Amino acid sequence: MYRYTICFLKHRNGILMLNRNKSPLMGLWNGVGGKLEHGETPMDSVLREVREETGILLETACYKGIVSWLVDGKETGGMYAFLAHLPEDYERSQTPQVVDEGILDWKELAWILDPDNAGVPENLPMFLPYMLEEADPCQHSFTYENNQVVNYETAPLPKPVTT
Ligand SMILES: Nc1nc2c([nH]c(=O)n2[C@H]2C[C@H](O)[C@@H](COP(=O)(O)OP(=O)(O)OP(=O)(O)O)O2)c(=O)[nH]1
């Protein structure tokens, strides 16, 4: 079980991003999310985090896979990633701008995915494009050395058994 969830809330050509006011990733623009609480499924957790951090009530979100990170060869953490589409007629003016966790803003995809953008976590422009496609959930594993990505691998996740 990994410790975190993250949700990319998409509306038209933008994603709702949080400029985090605490570590990890303080000062960077990231998707909305947080830590799993005791007994929660990843889906429960991400719907709660979206509600708490943005006020947006989602009924569900699309599971997009796992992002995990290795430091000194050891897997030290990971998050379950989700994507949710807001309806075309969603009014962005309803989105709160200042929340306990930081500042929320709608950012254009081209800005988020720019590989030279130092305002987002380094791994985000690498894994997010896969999650925006209609692809099966994958595991995205990042190896860090001196706080920088030195290796990135993706692998398909086993499909759940249906009976
Ligand atoms: N894009 C990206 N996001 C990451 C990485 N590492 C990492 O923890 N995150 C995300 C996962 C979570 O959504 C968020 C960290 O959540 P958090 O510690 O603020 O959790 P929380 O709000 O529940 O915190 P707390 O109040 O319980 O202390 O950052 C990473 O390498 N890349």
The ligand as an SDF file (V2000), in Angstrom:
LIG
                    3D

 32 34  0  0  0  0  0  0  0  0999 V2000
    3.8860   15.1470   -8.7280 N   0  0  0  0  0  0  0  0  0  0  0  0
    4.3950   14.6100   -7.6160 C   0  0  0  0  0  0  0  0  0  0  0  0
    3.6410   14.6140   -6.4820 N   0  0  0  0  0  0  0  0  0  0  0  0
    4.1900   14.0890   -5.3710 C   0  0  0  0  0  0  0  0  0  0  0  0
    5.4830   13.5400   -5.3660 C   0  0  0  0  0  0  0  0  0  0  0  0
    5.7470   13.1170   -4.1040 N   0  0  0  0  0  0  0  0  0  0  0  0
    4.6440   13.3860   -3.3550 C   0  0  0  0  0  0  0  0  0  0  0  0
    4.4970   13.1530   -2.1530 O   0  0  0  0  0  0  0  0  0  0  0  0
    3.6670   13.9630   -4.1280 N   0  0  0  0  0  0  0  0  0  0  0  0
    2.3040   14.3870   -3.7590 C   0  0  0  0  0  0  0  0  0  0  0  0
    1.4810   13.3120   -3.1220 C   0  0  0  0  0  0  0  0  0  0  0  0
    0.4600   14.1220   -2.3630 C   0  0  0  0  0  0  0  0  0  0  0  0
   -0.5940   14.5010   -3.2330 O   0  0  0  0  0  0  0  0  0  0  0  0
    1.2370   15.3570   -1.9360 C   0  0  0  0  0  0  0  0  0  0  0  0
    1.7770   15.2820   -0.5110 C   0  0  0  0  0  0  0  0  0  0  0  0
    0.6970   15.2550    0.3700 O   0  0  0  0  0  0  0  0  0  0  0  0
    0.7840   15.8590    1.8490 P   0  0  0  0  0  0  0  0  0  0  0  0
    1.9980   15.3620    2.5550 O   0  0  0  0  0  0  0  0  0  0  0  0
    0.5740   17.3340    1.7900 O   0  0  0  0  0  0  0  0  0  0  0  0
   -0.4910   15.1650    2.4410 O   0  0  0  0  0  0  0  0  0  0  0  0
   -1.6230   15.7910    3.3500 P   0  0  0  0  0  0  0  0  0  0  0  0
   -2.1610   17.0360    2.6960 O   0  0  0  0  0  0  0  0  0  0  0  0
   -2.5940   14.6850    3.6490 O   0  0  0  0  0  0  0  0  0  0  0  0
   -0.7140   16.1740    4.5640 O   0  0  0  0  0  0  0  0  0  0  0  0
   -1.0100   16.1920    6.0920 P   0  0  0  0  0  0  0  0  0  0  0  0
   -1.9000   17.3850    6.2590 O   0  0  0  0  0  0  0  0  0  0  0  0
   -1.6470   14.8690    6.4250 O   0  0  0  0  0  0  0  0  0  0  0  0
    0.3790   16.3590    6.6560 O   0  0  0  0  0  0  0  0  0  0  0  0
    2.3680   15.4540   -2.8240 O   0  0  0  0  0  0  0  0  0  0  0  0
    6.2290   13.5400   -6.5710 C   0  0  0  0  0  0  0  0  0  0  0  0
    7.3540   13.0700   -6.6660 O   0  0  0  0  0  0  0  0  0  0  0  0
    5.6310   14.0850   -7.6700 N   0  0  0  0  0  0  0  0  0  0  0  0
  1  2  1  0
  2  3  2  0
  2 32  1  0
  3  4  1  0
  4  5  2  0
  4  9  1  0
  5  6  1  0
  5 30  1  0
  6  7  1  0
  7  8  2  0
  7  9  1  0
  9 10  1  0
 10 11  1  0
 10 29  1  0
 11 12  1  0
 12 13  1  0
 12 14  1  0
 14 15  1  0
 14 29  1  0
 15 16  1  0
 16 17  1  0
 17 18  2  0
 17 19  1  0
 17 20  1  0
 20 21  1  0
 21 22  2  0
 21 23  1  0
 21 24  1  0
 24 25  1  0
 25 26  2  0
 25 27  1  0
 25 28  1  0
 30 31  2  0
 30 32  1  0
M  END
$$$$
